[in-house]
Each structure stands twice: as structure tokens, then as C-alpha cells.
Amino acid sequence: MGAILDVLKDYLEDRKDVAFAFLFGSAARGKLRKEGDIDIAVYFWPEKDIEWEAFD
């Protein structure tokens, strides 16, 4: 699993639109099983040209 996380970390660090990312779930707890998945949350910087609408 370490190699996969290293590749993902390098990829996400190179992207200028990513504010931060974090690992959660069983992989974050060190309890990843062979058939398990890797849970990653990624927060992107908002685009500067987005216009927000106000709702009443």
C-alpha cells in the first residue's frame, strides 16, 4: 500500500488546484485488508471565476 500512497501523494502535491487531501478509513488506521479500498478526501481550491447566487 505504501507505494500507491506515495504515487497519490506526489500526484496531488503537483496539482495547483488541490488545497489539501487526507487519508481516512481502515488504511489510515493501519488496518487495510488485501481486498480493502483506500479512502481519500480531496479539497480543491474554488475557481476564481465562479459567481455565487443568493437565495432568499
VOTI-371759 format. One line per field, with one value per residue (C-alpha): residue number from 1; residue in three letters; x negated, y negated, z negated. Coordinates in Angstrom, 1 decimal, m for minus. Layout:
i = c(NUM | ...)
aa = c(ALA | ...)
X = c(X | ...)
Y = c(Y | ...)
Z = c(Z | ...)
END
This chain:
i = c(1 | 2 | 3 | 4 | 5 | 6 | 7 | 8 | 9 | 10 | 11 | 12 | 13 | 14 | 15 | 16 | 17 | 18 | 19 | 20 | 21 | 22 | 23 | 24 | 25 | 26 | 27 | 28 | 29 | 30 | 31 | 32 | 33 | 34 | 35 | 36 | 37 | 38 | 39 | 40 | 41 | 42 | 43 | 44 | 45 | 46 | 47 | 48 | 49 | 50 | 51 | 52 | 53 | 54 | 55 | 56)
aa = c(MET | GLY | ALA | ILE | LEU | ASP | VAL | LEU | LYS | ASP | TYR | LEU | GLU | ASP | ARG | LYS | ASP | VAL | ALA | PHE | ALA | PHE | LEU | PHE | GLY | SER | ALA | ALA | ARG | GLY | LYS | LEU | ARG | LYS | GLU | GLY | ASP | ILE | ASP | ILE | ALA | VAL | TYR | PHE | TRP | PRO | GLU | LYS | ASP | ILE | GLU | TRP | GLU | ALA | PHE | ASP)
X = c(0.0 | m2.9 | m3.8 | m0.3 | 0.0 | m3.4 | m2.2 | 1.0 | m0.8 | m3.2 | m0.4 | 1.8 | m1.2 | m1.9 | 1.7 | 2.2 | 6.0 | 5.7 | 5.9 | 5.4 | 6.1 | 6.4 | 6.5 | 9.3 | 10.8 | 9.1 | 6.0 | 5.5 | 5.8 | 3.3 | 5.9 | 6.2 | 7.0 | 5.9 | 9.4 | 10.0 | 10.1 | 8.2 | 10.4 | 9.0 | 10.8 | 9.6 | 10.5 | 10.0 | 9.5 | 12.6 | 12.3 | 11.9 | 14.4 | 17.4 | 20.3 | 22.4 | 26.2 | 28.0 | 31.2 | 34.0)
Y = c(0.0 | m2.4 | m2.7 | m3.5 | m6.2 | m7.7 | m7.9 | m9.6 | m12.0 | m13.0 | m13.5 | m15.6 | m17.7 | m18.7 | m19.9 | m23.6 | m23.2 | m20.9 | m22.7 | m19.6 | m15.8 | m13.3 | m9.6 | m8.1 | m4.7 | m1.4 | m2.4 | m5.5 | m3.2 | m0.8 | 2.0 | 2.2 | 5.7 | 7.2 | 6.8 | 3.4 | 0.0 | m3.3 | m6.2 | m9.7 | m13.0 | m15.8 | m19.5 | m21.7 | m25.4 | m27.1 | m28.5 | m32.3 | m33.0 | m31.3 | m33.6 | m32.7 | m33.3 | m34.5 | m32.7 | m34.3)
Z = c(0.0 | m0.7 | 3.0 | 4.0 | 1.4 | 2.4 | 6.0 | 5.0 | 2.6 | 5.4 | 7.9 | 5.5 | 4.4 | 8.0 | 8.7 | 8.0 | 7.7 | 4.6 | 1.3 | m0.8 | m0.9 | m3.7 | m4.2 | m6.3 | m7.0 | m7.5 | m5.6 | m7.9 | m10.9 | m9.5 | m9.2 | m5.4 | m4.2 | m0.9 | 0.6 | m1.1 | 0.5 | m0.2 | m1.3 | m0.3 | m0.6 | 1.6 | 1.2 | 4.3 | 4.2 | 5.6 | 9.0 | 9.0 | 11.7 | 10.1 | 9.5 | 6.5 | 6.4 | 3.4 | 2.4 | 0.4)
END
